[in-house]
């Protein structure tokens, strides 16, 4: 493995993702690297149901709340692991299709290594390699470390 300078860790806030972050911190400490935690909000807020529609203002407020909650969760992860105090870390939240946003971030930000969990929060995850991690492995233009 090359000596990465920037390591990307996509997270869905699962324990699997936390293990990937912990592994990335180990690699970063050994190589004096930066670790970027990335969360992709992959859901659009549904503005209407059968009998009721939210106003544009209500949807905007909900989107802001979801973004703030994600940022707070990322901060909690960053402070959860003692090693994160010894390694430069940052956190980003974006919205879109998870694997596409991960690959886009990797290309636009000079990421040398992606450390990703082999599966996420899905109930059937124990039977299959996660679709996000699978698509990231296929499309990454840098080394990728898959963590169980």
Helices and strands as residue ranges (DSSP letters): E 6-10, H 15-31, E 34-41, H 56-80, G 82-85, E 88-95, H 98-108, E 113-117, G 125-127, H 131-139, E 143-147
